[in-house]
């Protein structure tokens, strides 16, 4: 859908606002932007509206709007003021987790409930990790367009092959186990994801985002942590760490196959649990 721009103190922020009703602020994961749609339809059908800003460095949002998770949280409060939204239900997805944590911890009056979905809750990757070094190379601003061009070519021409190659990267399960949990509609969602995603400048900053234990311990709003025990992208240890430090929080792991809990045979359980929590 068509996005809009809010002119904030530290730079502009791109956003979309879909639906009508109670507002859910969705902080997308890495490589995404304000056009994110994973898991949105059940929420829209339930009568919610979803506000999705492109996090700093993604889409048309200026990097200056928040180089760190803490700085981004400040800009998001300004965005809520700009849109005259007093309170939101907050969802932090994957690399959007640290920003959601800072927002819930430092601005409790603006957050009704917090949901962390496959979310990073502490330092994600160290500089010595292979994935950190690889991400710095293939998703740097100069090379990332070529990386995504190649992935889109593969997705649009050989979707089943892409799924078999790509999906197991998100799970500790075997390739065979992962693919038994997917059907044709899930593969279509994966292709859509590849076509709308881009790293822009944002992913390089995501690699550096982290939170401190003291920030997590400040959170007082009801918190649901949804995470797969088989997540290969953001370890389940992040869910355990968040639960250990957020008072009264709940982990819901179910039988999620991996990082992308919005697709696959267990996605319907995710939808039901989320709506039950937000009710």
Secondary structure, 3 states (H helix, E strand, C coil): CCCEEEEECCEEEEEEEEECCCEEEEECCCCCCCCCCCCHHHHHHCCCEEEEECCCCCCCCCHHHCCCHHHHHHHHHHHHHHCCCCCEEEEEEHHHHHHHHHHHHHCHHHEEEEEEECCCCCCCCCCCCHHHHHHHHHCCCCCHHHHHHHHHHHHHHCHHHHHHHHHHHHECCCHHHHHHCCCHHHHHHHHHHHHHCCCCCHHHHHCCCCCCHHHHHHCCCEEEEECCCCECCCCHHHHHHHHHHCCCCEEECCCCCCCCCCCCCCHHHHHHHHHHHHC
